[in-house]
Each structure stands twice: as structure tokens, then as C-alpha cells.
Amino acid sequence: MIAGPHRLAPALVYTALTSAIVSSLGMLLVPAISHDMGVDVSAAQWMLTVNLLVGAVTTPIMGRLSDGPHKKRLLLWSLIIILAGSLVAALAPNFTVFLIGRALQGLSYGIVPVTIALARRYLPPEEVRNGISTLSVTVTSGLGLGYPLTGILADLFGYRFAFWAAALFLLSTVLVVWLVVPDGPDERAARTPFDLRGAVLIGVGLATLLLVAGDGARWGWGSPATIGLFLVSVAILVVWGLVELRTPHALVDLRVLRTGDVLVANGTAIGLGAAMYACLSIASLIAQAPTSTGYGVALPLFWAGFVMLPLSVGSFAANRVVRVVSARIPMRALLIPGSALVTASSLLLWIAHDELWEILVGMLGFGMGIGTTYAAMPALIARSVADRELGSAVSFNQVLRTVGGSFGSAMSGAVLAAHLAPTGYPTATGIGIGLAVGAVGCTAVLVVLSATHLMTRQKQP
């Protein structure tokens, strides 16, 4: 069924909210899952990591398929699998089955690149730029709405009800996509063979690399298992890169990624993705931890979700500002103030996180910074990449955000696991180290972006 453009844009935004809804089922519910399923907080962090890991593996595949003729079919089947994952998590009798459900939900990270490909294909030319920008920050904006709703539902009816509510939302999304998104096949799309070899190599390479990040602390960072698996993962990814450069229709066109703007966008994606998830997951834990820990705010689950509301407000406001100033300021330049806001917020949380207002101000700054950078990145890529490669290039940027997020989540979990108190909560020292890692990461990204911008200006005549 084909709908007019005036209905398509809202439908794509509604669909992209899937990622926000699924993400809101993660950080906020870690303490509740830890208590209900009898695992410590550091182990419960794997409900975040496994979700991000599957997202990192499947997103490049979904991105490449979104460049093909069957965009709507891809979107519908992905939503159905995410729906199945929500049902598995809601009914899970133990933590292992619960992780399987969260793994199936990992496909949600590939939804945004597919919606961007649909927007580029079917929206009127004058609406494409703003449409892509809005879709790119929908996840961050939606988190501020998804977290409070998740907190309310989980507190009143239990965390399982939050997964049932997500399943209901996904069911409505499937209906919206079926009714509104244009039917395929897309006659303009290229008919190219799928790069199965590239998909397997990047999947195995990323999975082993993220496994090192998640379990390295438990195995020992200097142990043969950690070092050996790290070297294996690096070798696989190097082989993947060499194979992709020689494959006519590669899963990811690495030659396109060497373009200056695309390279800057991708570097920012992985750096800020890692730092953001490290800080946000710890901030959510601080909000719910008891005051006896020395750092906890002791908010009940009902109110803890509202801690992320400033994140949504800041992201939405930043996206509107980017729309106004992007015609006058180069998109690359917008990455610097965005990264500066994220860095300032991470430093604030590191130094001061004992009061609720400090966390709220930090979340507002994160939202404004992430909203600015995430709105600028797809536009940078879109102006440097041909239409037929857009889905692949944008999805790879999303992969790097997800890989960075996986590392941030896994590393923060590893730090907290190494600093557990007898109560099962991390010590104040562990919280401080985890936030310091995020702050240092954000600062490094800002320094590199600033240096790159200065060198680019010096080279211009």
C-alpha cells in the first residue's frame, strides 16, 4: 500500500522510535533484573551488552539490504523478530532465556538506517535533508520518553509488563509500516549479489572483539585467553577489510569511507558512542542505588526513568537548532560544539554526581551534545555518498555507534565488576573510575575533532 509523503515521514519517525523503546528496557531495569533473577549488577549489565553486540553484527547487514529493492519487506521482518524478542524476554523463566530475548531485540539498532534509506528514496527532495536529520536523533529523543514510561510500568506492574508494553508498541509499528510504507520492490534499487562472506567475517570479528571487552576483566586483561581472543578478532577484521576492498559489491564499501567527511563522522560515532553508554548506564545506576552506597540518590523505579527526560529535551532542541544553522555553518563544524557539550557533561558527572540536579544537568548536556552530533553525521555522509551506497554508509556509521556503545557498556560493566561491595552494588571508587573513563573518552574525541578542523582550515587556500 502506497501512502503520500505527508504520512510517510511521521510513519518512519514512529518506526525509528522502536530503537528508543527497546533501549529504554535496558539501563533502567538492570537493578530490577539483578534482584529478580539472582545475578549481580555487573552480570545484569550483559542485558545491555548482548543487545548492543547483536546490533553491531546485524546493522551492517540490514544497511546493505536496505540499498536493495525489498526495503519494506526487510523492515517488516526485522520488526517481527524484535517483537518475538520482546515476548521471549517477557516470558523468560531465567536469565539465560532472558538474554536470548534481549539478543533478538538487538535488531532494533538496524531500524534507523533502513528508515533513512526509505526517506532518501520516497520523501520529496526538499524534505530529505530534514527527514534524515530527524530520524538520526529519534533514538536519543525517544529515550527521554521511553525511560519514564518504562519506569512507571515496571514500578506499578513489574518489569515484565514493560516488555509486554514494548511488544504492543512493536505490533502497532508493524501495522503502520504495512499500511503506510510504499510496497516493493523498489525499481530504482540496484540488483546486486549479497556479500555473505563479508557479513560472516564482520559478524565474527565484532562478536569476538566485544566478547573481549565484556569478559576481559573477569578473565584478566593480561591472560592468554583475553590476549589470544583479541588478536584473533583483530586478524578477522583485517581479513574482512582486505576482502571488502576486493569484492565488487561489498557489504560495506570501504573506499567510500575514506572520504574526509565520512571518516570524521565515523570516528566521532565510535568515540562518543563508547563514552555516552559508559556514562549513561552508570548515571542510571546512581539514580536508583541506595544512599548507603555513598553515591546513590535512592530514587524509586517509578521516578528513576524521569532522570533521562532532559536527555530527550536536549536532543530534540539541538536537532531543531541544527536545522536552522546548518545552511550557514559547515556540518563538520557542528560536530565540535556537540562534542564539547558531551565532554562538559561527562566531566560534570565525573566530578559531581551525588545530587539529583547534577545528574539532570548532565543528562541535558548529553542530550544537546548528542543531538547536535547525531543530526550532523548522516548529513555529512549523505553529501559524500551516492544514493546506491547511502544505506550501507549510514548503517556502518550506526554500527560504529553501536560498537562504541557495546564497548562503553562492557567496559563500565567490567570496571563495576572489579569494584563490588558486599551488598552487590559497585563501590564509590568503581563508580568514579567508570565515569572517569567516559570523561577521558569524550575529551579525546573533542581534541581529535578540534585538531582535524584546524588542520583542514590551514590547508584551505
BELRA-V668060 format. One record per pair of residues at least 6 apart in sequence whose C-alpha atoms are under 7 Angstrom apart, sorted by the first residue. I is the first residue (numbers start at 1). J is the second residue. Records with the same first field share a line. If there is no record, write none. Layout:
BEGIN
I->J + J
END
This chain:
BEGIN
1->179 + 180 + 181 + 182 + 183
2->180 + 181 + 182 + 183
3->180 + 181 + 182
5->123
7->180
8->180 + 181
9->131
11->176 + 180
12->115
13->135 + 138
15->173
16->111 + 112 + 115 + 135 + 138 + 139
17->138 + 139 + 142
18->108
19->108 + 109 + 139
20->139 + 140 + 142 + 143 + 146
21->143 + 146 + 166
22->105
24->143 + 146 + 147 + 150
25->150
26->47 + 48
27->48 + 281 + 284
28->284 + 305
30->41 + 44 + 45
31->41
33->44
34->40 + 41 + 44
37->94 + 95
40->424
41->424 + 425
42->413 + 416 + 417
45->413
47->99 + 102
48->409
49->406 + 409 + 410
50->102 + 103
51->102 + 103 + 105 + 106
52->106 + 402 + 405 + 406
53->207 + 210 + 406
54->103 + 106 + 107
55->106 + 107 + 109 + 110 + 402
56->399 + 402 + 403
57->203 + 206
58->107 + 110
59->109 + 110 + 395 + 399
60->392 + 395 + 396 + 399
61->199 + 251
62->110
63->110 + 113 + 114 + 391 + 392 + 395
64->251 + 391 + 392
66->114 + 117 + 391
67->117 + 189 + 388 + 389 + 391 + 392
68->189 + 190 + 191
69->184 + 185 + 186 + 187 + 189
70->184 + 185 + 186
72->181 + 183 + 184
75->114
76->174
78->107
79->170 + 174
81->104
82->104 + 105 + 107 + 108
83->167 + 170
85->101 + 102 + 104 + 105
86->101 + 105 + 163 + 164 + 166 + 167
87->164 + 167
88->98 + 101
89->98 + 101 + 102 + 163
90->160 + 163 + 164
92->98
112->135 + 136
113->391 + 394 + 395
114->391
116->132 + 135
117->390 + 391
119->128 + 131 + 132
120->128
129->379
130->323
132->378
133->375 + 378 + 379
134->319 + 375
136->374 + 375
137->315 + 371 + 374 + 375
140->312 + 315
141->311 + 312 + 313 + 315 + 316
142->312
143->308 + 312
144->308 + 309 + 310 + 311 + 312
145->309 + 312
147->305 + 306 + 308
148->305 + 306
150->162 + 305
151->301 + 302 + 303 + 304 + 305
152->302
153->161 + 162
154->161 + 162
155->301 + 302
192->249
193->249
195->249 + 250 + 251
198->240 + 244 + 250 + 251
199->251
201->236 + 237 + 240
202->237 + 240
205->233 + 236 + 237
208->229 + 233
209->230 + 233
210->406 + 407
212->226 + 229 + 230
213->407 + 410 + 411
214->410 + 411 + 414
216->226
217->414
219->226
220->226
244->250 + 252 + 253
245->254
252->392 + 393
256->385
257->263
261->332 + 380 + 381
262->380 + 381
265->377
266->397 + 400
268->445
269->397 + 400 + 401
270->400 + 401 + 403 + 404
271->404 + 441 + 442 + 445
272->442
273->401 + 402 + 404 + 405
274->404 + 405 + 406 + 407 + 408
275->408 + 438 + 439 + 441 + 442
276->438
277->405 + 408 + 409
278->408 + 409 + 412 + 434 + 438
279->346 + 435 + 438
283->359
286->295 + 296 + 297
287->296 + 297 + 298 + 299 + 304
288->296 + 297 + 298 + 299 + 300 + 301 + 304
289->296 + 297 + 298
290->296 + 297 + 298
291->297 + 298
293->427 + 428
294->428
295->354 + 428
296->354
297->354 + 355 + 356
307->360
308->363
310->360 + 363 + 364 + 367
311->363 + 364 + 366 + 367
312->367
313->367
314->364 + 365 + 367 + 368
315->367 + 368 + 370 + 371
316->371
318->368 + 371 + 372
319->371 + 372 + 375
322->372
331->376 + 380
334->372 + 373 + 376
335->372 + 373 + 376
336->446 + 449 + 450
338->369 + 370 + 372 + 373
339->369 + 373 + 446
340->446
341->365 + 366 + 368 + 369
342->365 + 366 + 369 + 370 + 442
343->439 + 442 + 443
345->362 + 365 + 366
346->362 + 438 + 439
347->439
348->362
349->359 + 362
350->432 + 435 + 436 + 439
352->358
353->359
378->394
381->394
382->390
412->434
415->430 + 434
416->426 + 430 + 431
419->426 + 427 + 430
420->426 + 427
421->427
END
